[in-house]
């Protein structure tokens, strides 16, 4: 099955009161694990690629070609979108050329007028090529490829201004952060989310920093219009823990346990289990 843009899957998620997971990929093992689990769970899925991960994997075209070939080789039939995560203006254009099916332009650090101007130009390009576009208002806390946010809350009126341009989906800061959540985290601002939902109507909303948000908050956010939830750190932590246990148990010293296919297998299984749990929590199982 060919890559699809995210519009149809997110429109259905919004109407059906569930969310589609964006799981960031970092290499072949990550991609394979997520695709196989989405197929197993009969769930649509979005593969997220940060600009840093794109460079690590030898460029956006390498990533796009790998994902397309893997979908074909693994006989994946569920809808799969390949999405640039927190893209710069130049990064967005590069991913469009490389064959991604969905783009995020993060103009949240620009003044709102400049964010609008750049977003509008990219909307025109994406519409011409049949791609989906995510925009952001109010920077997300934590750090993502050098862009640091304190977890502030977006202005609902600014969210409406961006939504009215015709973006496919909107990421808005509601106190969420990337990476691990600190012990003194104040939680999500549902008041802000409700106000944004009221202003943006049927626009699918995106929750970044899905790692570490309690399940009850996730479910409430979905009830208030969140249709896409991003997960990255949680898969990384699961992979790290499983790999550490394998080595600490000296499994890499047994026979050919040093073979990367064996060495990385526990980590891959841990990624799969994390993705399964998230798909169940988000409600996208059997929604392909």
Secondary structure, 3 states (H helix, E strand, C coil): CCCCCCHHHHHHHHHHCCCEEEEECCCHHHHHHHHHHHHHHCCCEEEEEEHHHHHHCCCHHHHHHHHHHHHHHCCCCCCEEEEEECECHHHHHHHHHHCCCEEEECCCCCCHHHHHHHHHHHHHHHHHHCCEEEEEECCCEEEECCEEECCCECCHHHHHHHHCCCCCEEEECECCECCCCCCCCCCCCHHHHHHHHHHHCCCEEEECCCCCCCHHHHHHHHHCCEEEEEECHHHHHHHHHHHHHHHHCCHHHCCCCCCHHHHCHHHHHHHHHHHHHHHHHHCCCCCC
